Amino acid sequence: MNRVVNVFTLLILGVFCFMIMVVVYDLSISNLHLKGMPYKREIFTGLALLVFLLGLIRMQRRWQGMRDMKKYRSFKFTVPVARKHRMLGFIITLIEAVFFTAVIWFCTLFIPLEPTYVYPMILVLGVLILESLIFAARQYKGGNAFVVGFDDTVMGYFDREIHLFYYTGLQRAQLYQKDLISLEYREELNMGFETTVIEESDRKAFRDAFVETLESKNIYVDDSLRNWE
């Protein structure tokens, strides 16, 4: 979900930057001049609001996911998310903040010319940068939300958002290419659980407990998963 939100955010920011240049510098697109386009201020403000709404979705999934993960006290098995995986998420979050900072710098180039066009976007990106830095600090610190766990109903983990894999409809579990547990459900639905989320030192304990849970529910466990180390 975060990936989808980031893609749409990138597209909107790209449109915003392109339109700012075309309108302010009166560039032409196939002999079409947009400088005289009506409601320019409203359009640029609307784009900023779209970026903010996408940012709210990202924030909600981050912070609600952390709160929800802490509520799964019924997990009978938990291990911390692998530090390497958590640090990768930390770096990605910092990259988001750096990208937003670069767009703010781009917007500042137009403040002397058309400040009302860029002020809303600068404000929105400033809020998103602050939230990203706060979340990055939580990622770096870790804590009881950044765990992998399961009970008799669901397996889940939290990194940049919460990931849940329910057993309802699950028919088969197998290891695929040593770094992915393939979960095959009814109606040809497949979901993948990345094993890199788990520290190597925790994998054997996770495997044994997870296989035992699946067997108790009469879910087929392939030998590739049984022998995973």
Buried (B, 14 or more C-beta within 10 A) or exposed (E): EBEEBBEBBBEBBEEBBEBBBBBBEEEEEEEEEBEEEEEBEEBBBBBBEBBBBBBBBBBEBBBEBBEBBEEBEEBEBBBBBBEEBBEBBBEBBBEBBEBBBEBBEBBEEBEEEBEEBBBBBBEBBEBBBEBBEEBBEBBEEBEEBBBBBBBEBBBBBBBBBBBBBEBEEBEBBBBBEEEBBBBBBEEEEEBEBBBBBBBEEBBEEBBEBBBEBBEEEEBEBBEBBBEBE
